[in-house]
Amino acid sequence: TMSAHLPPFVRSWWAQLRRDDRGAAALEFALVSPLLILFIVGIIEVAMILFVSSLLEGSVREAARYGITGYTISGSSRVQIVRNIVASNTVGMIDMSKVTITTLPYSSFSNIGKPEPFNDANHNGIYDAGESYTDVNGNGKWDADMGAPGVGGAGDVVVYTVSYNWPLLTGYLSNVMGLNIPLSASYAVRNEPWN
C-alpha cells in the first residue's frame, strides 16, 4: 500500500486522520443544507402565492358586493371605489399600480364570455371579416366576448376580475428570469334594480 512507503510520523498522522470523525456532522450539514434551504424557501413561496390568491378572491368578492348596489360617493366613481376596496382587502400585499381590474357587464349570466352573435355565411363556425354580426357592446367591431368595459346598469350581470403578477419573494428568479406568477380572481353578480 501507499502508506508503507511513507515515513513513520506521516503514517501515524494518516492513521489518526482516518479514525478521526470530528467535523463529520458539519460536513454532512454543508452537503444537505442547500437542499433544505431550497425546500423551506419553496414552501414559503407557495404559501405566499396561496395567501395572496385568497386575498384577491376576497377582495373581488367585496368589490362586487359594493358594485351591485349602484351607490356612488359624491366626487368619486364606482370604478375608483372598487379599486379602493381591492386595495383595502389585500392588506398591502400587492402593488396597486400593477393590478388590473376589469368589469364587464352582460345582459344575463348565460352570456358571460360568449361571442357577439354573427351570421356564419360560410358555415365554418368562426367569425370571418365581412360576415354580419350584432354589435352587442356597441364598440363598432365584432368581439369574441360580448362584454363591454364598465360597471353596468340596474339589473345587469357584471363580471369583476382582478389580475396581478406576483413576484417571487426571493427575487432571484423574478429579477434574473423575469418570472412572476399570474394570479387572477373573478366574481359574477347581478346588479340590484336601483332607480
DABEL-V507791 format. One record per residue. PHI is phi in whole degrees, -180 to 180 (none if undefined). Layout:
# DABEL-V507791
phi = [PHI & PHI]
This chain:
# DABEL-V507791
phi = [none & -69 & -67 & -68 & -91 & -89 & -62 & -58 & -68 & -72 & -61 & -65 & -64 & -64 & -66 & -65 & -64 & -68 & -85 & -76 & -111 & -66 & 87 & -65 & -65 & -65 & -66 & -63 & -64 & -62 & -78 & -91 & -60 & -60 & -68 & -63 & -65 & -61 & -64 & -65 & -63 & -61 & -63 & -65 & -60 & -64 & -63 & -67 & -63 & -66 & -64 & -66 & -62 & -64 & -61 & -63 & -62 & -66 & -69 & -70 & -64 & -66 & -64 & -67 & -62 & -72 & -60 & -69 & -76 & 76 & -76 & -130 & -85 & -59 & 88 & -141 & -92 & -61 & -63 & -67 & -67 & -60 & -62 & -65 & -65 & -62 & -62 & -66 & -84 & -100 & 42 & 76 & -79 & -123 & -86 & -63 & -74 & -112 & -89 & -111 & -117 & -121 & -131 & -125 & -86 & -136 & -79 & -154 & -63 & -70 & -89 & -61 & 75 & -86 & -77 & -67 & -62 & -143 & -92 & -80 & -63 & -97 & 56 & -98 & 83 & -129 & -76 & -116 & -54 & 99 & -76 & -74 & -150 & -100 & -83 & -63 & -90 & 68 & -98 & 83 & -147 & -74 & -127 & -72 & -133 & -76 & -69 & -117 & -57 & 151 & -103 & 76 & -109 & -60 & 82 & -74 & -90 & -125 & -103 & -97 & -131 & -118 & -125 & -154 & -94 & -81 & -79 & -65 & -65 & -67 & 80 & -63 & -67 & -65 & -77 & -77 & -103 & 68 & -86 & -129 & -99 & -74 & -116 & -152 & -140 & -130 & -148 & -111 & -140 & -104 & -63 & -67 & -83 & -74 & -125]
